[in-house]
Structures are given as C-alpha cells and as structure tokens.
Amino acid sequence: MDLTDILREVEGEEDGMKQLKAQYDLAIQPTDIDKALDALDNIDNYGIYAQNLRNPEAIKKAFGPSIPAQKTRAAWSDWDERSDDAKGFKLIDISKRAPEDYEKGMEQAKAGYEEWQTAGNEGELEDYLYTLSGKELPKDIVGRYGKNYFPLKTPDNLKKYAGKLEQDVHFDVKDGKIIFPIEKSPYKPKPYLQKVMKTIMDNSGLEYEIVDVEKTDDAGEVIKKPEKKVVPPLSVTADTLDKVEKIRNQFKKEIGDVPTANYTTEPVDVDGKRKYKLVVTGISPDQRQKLLVKKATLKEDMEFDLELFQMQKRAGLWVTLT
C-alpha cells in the first residue's frame, strides 16, 4: 500500500480537496415570453419598487457623492455595508471598468493574504478582501477619490436607474428564460431581486416560474468558484499522555507556530482500555494535509516493517491512528 492509498483509506477520496460549485442567476421562465417582456416594460407592474430606480439616493449610492473629495469615504462606507456576495459583485464591476488598476490592487493585497492564510484561514484572494474594512482595501481597488470604486455617471450608466428594467441592460433573454445577472441588477442582494421579480410578474397576472440558472461566461462555459469547506479535525490516539505529548510536539514542529491551531486531549475507551486522543483543529487545509501525510507515513512505516511493529506492540509503544 503506497502513501496515496493510505491517504484515501484514512481520509476518503475527496476529504480536504477543494470542490467547485456553479454560480447561479435568477431567471423568469414564463409561459409566454413576449407577454413577460411587455410586463417588464410596464412601470405599473413594479408597484413600490418603481420608485427605487428613480430615487436620487439610489443614484448617489451607485455613483457616489457629487463632490469628488467625499467619494473615498463614501466608498469605504459602502464596502462595509455590503454582504460578501455584494462585495464580490463590486470587485467584478471594478475589474471590468478598471482592469489595470484592479490587477495592481490585487498585487497590493497579496502580502496581507499570505499572512491571513498563515493564520489558518481558508479561501481565495477575494475571500481575504471580504474580511477587510473599506479603509483597509488596496488603494488601487478604490482609486483616487473613489474613481475605481464608483462608475462614472454617464447616460448609459444612468439607464440602470431610468425607471424600469431594460433588456440587455438589466436582463438577458435566452432559451425561453429572462435571466437577471445580479451584477447588472439595481436590486441587491439576490433575495431582494427575487421579491421585485415576483411583484412585477404577480401584478401582470401571467403564469411564470422563478428558477435558478447557471451563470456562464462569454464563451458559454459555466462559471464556477471554489466552495468553502470546513476543515475537519485531525486526531491521533495513543496509550499514554506522554505519547500524546510527543505526537503533539511532532505536529507543532511539522507546521510551525500556528496561532489559530488548537490541540486538545481527551480520554477515550478502546476495547475496554483507557487511551487518549489528540484532536487538532483551527488549521488550514494545507496544514492539515501536512499532518495527515505525517500521520499516514507513520502508519505506512508500521505496515511495511511487521517485525518492528510486533516489537513495539510488545513494548507498549504502538500508536493507534484514528
């Protein structure tokens, strides 16, 4: 049995591996697509939500204050009020409008990102940015006087706040569905957008369903992002507390000083005998993988040298891996 087999046996095929999940947009699937488009074009169907698109405060939130010197602080405040999803869409928006400055900003963030990972956190560079306050964002992400954070108030951009949702501005029509990419929507977050869609279609009296559709790129490929996974604990069981302490020291030597790492020992009953389990939590997937390899290598060595195993067992030095 090689090391790969041991890793699979001890932890399972997919444990610790980063999975990908598709991202989804909301869509209206009507029985009559043309009538549904007419319903979206009728401002009377919007009810209370029609005012949101014409609200000066909504325009100010989208484009920032009219005084440039106030825009930086407004950008910081706007970022702090956003959910992680809303922050993600803002980053996408900035990357499209100011790609060069966006790349500079991501480079500026890498040092802090590495420290964040070293502290035991899991995620991509964008996930690290979500943890920052607006004031802590890289300067090129925000831009001088917030020029990158807020879009320019141009006629095309103002169409987004013209009084109703427009095709190719706020939604797309494809495969018999009216698709509302959240990054195009003046209604955020996604549950709020769904309330607006339901109000419009209910007022129209048409038959419809609201469905999730996979988000695709310009080439038609499904866009996926890493799915955050909780790092499971890693445990080792030994006969005595002294042995557990030795294993703990080996593990600490393997991954170094990790401030978030937590090593706890608990007594367990194995076949009627008292043993002690060391449980390690608060580590990153990479750190857990290092400890897993060390643990699995120990098991591999024991299996490979049967005579040594028997000698150690007779001497009471056998360590049980769990």
N, C-alpha and C positions, 0 to 999 in steps of 0.2 A: 504494500500500500504506500503510494507516494504522498507528498505533503498536500497536493491538491485534493486527493481523495479524502484525506483526514479532515481538511477544512470543510469539505462538503458534508462529511459524516457528522462532524461535531456541530456545525452551524447551519447546514442546509444550503441548497444551491444559491438562493437569492439573498440570504441574510447579509446585510452590510453593503449590498450593491445598490447603486443609485438607479432608481427607476425613473422612467419618463412618463409623463401624463399629458394628454392632449389638452389644449386650452379651448374654451367654448365661448361662442357668442350667442345671444338670444336671437330668435327669429320668429316671425309670424308665418304660420302655414294656413292660409285661408282657402276656402272652397272656391273663391273667385278672386284671382289675383288683381284683376283690373279694378274691381269694386273696392278692394282693400287699399289700393293705391289712391283711389278717389277719397276714401275715408281719411287717409293720412293728409290729404291736401285740403281737407275741410277743417278750418280752425274751430268750428263749433263743436267738433268731437273732442277737443282737448280739455274742455272743462277748466278747472283751476290751473292746469299745467300750462295753458297757453300763455299766461302771464309770465311764467318763468323765463320764457325765451325772449321776452321784451323788457325784462326787469333790468334797469340800469345797474343794480348791484350784481346781477349775474354777469353782465358785461365787464364790470370792474374786476370781478373775481377771475374772469378769463384772461383779461389783458393787463391787469394790474392798474395801479393808480395812474392818473394822467400826469402827475409830477414825477419825472424820472428819478429824482433823489429819494422818493418814497418806495420805489419798486423793490429794492433789495430786501428791506424789512418785510414788505408785503409777501415776497417770495418765501422767506423763512417761515412766516406765519402760516401761509397756505400749505407748505410742506408738512408742518407739524400737525395740521388738522386732518391730513389725509390718512386713509387706511392704507395697508400695504399694497392692495390691488390698485388703488388710486395713485399711489406713488409710482408703481410700475408703469402705469399708462402715461404718467407725466414724463418719466425717463424715456419712454418710447417716443413721445412727442418731441422732446428736446433733441433726441438723437436724429430725428428726421429733419428738424429745422436747422440745427447747428451741429452737423456730424463731426466736423473737425474739433470744435471746442468740446464736444461731448467725449471724444476719444481722449483729449488732454485731461479732462476731468476724471475719467476712469483711471488713467495712469496715476493721477494725483492721489487717488483713493487706495492704490494697491498696498502701500506700506501699512496703512491702518487695517486693511482687510487681512493681511498676513498676521498681524498681532491678534486680530479678532479670531482667526482660525486657531492660532496657537493657544488661545484661552479656552479652546474646546468647543467653539461654536461651529455649526454646520451650515453650509449654503454657498451660493454663488456671490460674486461681487455685488450684484444688485441687492441681494438679501442683506449684505452688510450696510449698504447705503440706507436701506429702510430703517435701520436702527439709529441712524444719525438724526440729530435735530436739524432744522433748516439752517441754522447758523453754522453747523459743522460740515455742511455739504461742500465738496470741492468747489473752488471759486469759479472754475470754468463751466461747471454744470449750471450754476446760477447766472454767470455772466455779469459784466459791469452794469450796474443799475438794473439788474434783473433782465437784461436783454435776451438771454437764452431761455430763462425760465418762462417768461411770458411771451406769447406770439405778438406780432405787430397787429395793430388794429387796421386791417385793410378791408376793402369792400368784400373780398372773397371770404375772409375770416368772419366778418360781420354777418354773413349769410347764415352762419350757425345759430345766430340769435335773431333771425328775421321774423319769427312768429309761428313757424311750423316746421316740421321735419321735412327735409327735401332729399329726393333720390340722388345718389352719388355724392351727397354732402354728409348726410347723417345715416343713410342706409343704402344697401345694395340689393338688387333683385337677382336671384339665382336659383335655378332648379325648382321653380314654383314656390319659393320662400322669399320673404322680405327680411333680410339679415341686418341686424343693428350692431356693428362693431362698437364695442364700448369706448374705444379710443376716439371715435367720431361723435360720440353722443354728448349733448349738453346735460344729460341726466345721468349722474353718477352718484353712488355706485350701482352695480348691476341690479340689485333688488328694487332700487328706486326706478330705474329704467323700465323694469317689468311692470311696475304699477302704472306708469304712464302708458305703456303699450296696451295694457288691459283696459284702461279708461277709454282710450281712443276707440278700440275695437268694440267694446261693450256699447258705447254710445252710437256706434254706426249700425248696430243691430245685425252685423254679419256673423256667419259661422266661421270659427277660426280655432287654432291651437297655438299656444306659445311653446316653442321647442328649443332645445339646445342644439347648436350645430358646431362642428369642429372648426376652429379658426385655421385658415390656410394662408400661405404666403402668395406672392405674385405668380409663382410657378404652379400653384395649385397643391403644393405639398402641405400636409397637416403640420401646424406649428406645435411643438411640444416643449415643455420645460421640465427641469428636474423636480421630482416630487420630494418634498421634505419628509424624511423618515426619522422617527425617534430611534436613537441609538440604544439598543437593548443592553442590559447589564452583562458583564462578563464575570464568571465565577469559577473558583477553584476550591476543591475540598481536600483537606489534609487531616492526618490523625491527631496532631497536636497544635497548640497555639504557636509554639516555637517554629514549626514548619510553615504555618500560615504567615508568620512574620518574615521568614526568609523569602517566601514567594512574593510577599508584598514589596520587599526591598528590590527583588529582581525586576518586578514590574516597573517600579519607580525608576530604576536605572535604565530600563528599556525605553521609556517615553519621556523621561526627564521630569522636571518640576512643572506640573500642570495645575494651575490654581483652582480649576473647577473640578478636578478629579476627587472622587470620594471613595475611600477604601473602608469598608465595614466588614466586621467579622461576626458571624452568628453560629451558634451551635446547631447541629443537625443530627438526626438519628439515621444511621445507615446500617441496615441489617441488625438492628438491636444494639449497635455500638455508637458511642458518642464521638462525633467528629466535628470539624469546624470548617465553615465555608467562608471564603473571602469573596466579597462581592465588590466589583469595581463599576462605578457609574460616573457620569459627568465628563466623559471623554468623547473626542470626535471619532467619526468612522475610521479615519486613518490611524489614530492612536489605538483604537480597539483592534484594528486589523493587526497592528504590530504585536499586541499582547496575544491575540489569537494565534498568530504564527509561532510565537514563543511557546505557548501552551500546546499547540498541535505538534511542534517539533519535539517537545518533551515526550508526548505520547508516542510519536513515531520512533524515537530512540528506545523507549521501553519495549515496544513491539519488535523492534529489529534485534535487540540483544536479549534473548529469552533468558540466558543464564544470568545476566546482570539483574534482570527483573526478579528472578526467583531468589537471588541472593538478597536483594534489597527488601523483598517482601518478608523473608525470614527475619531480617534485621529490623523490621518495623519501619522501613524508610519509604515504603510505597505511597505515592501520592495519587489520589483519585481525581480525575478531571471530570468536571460536570459543566 
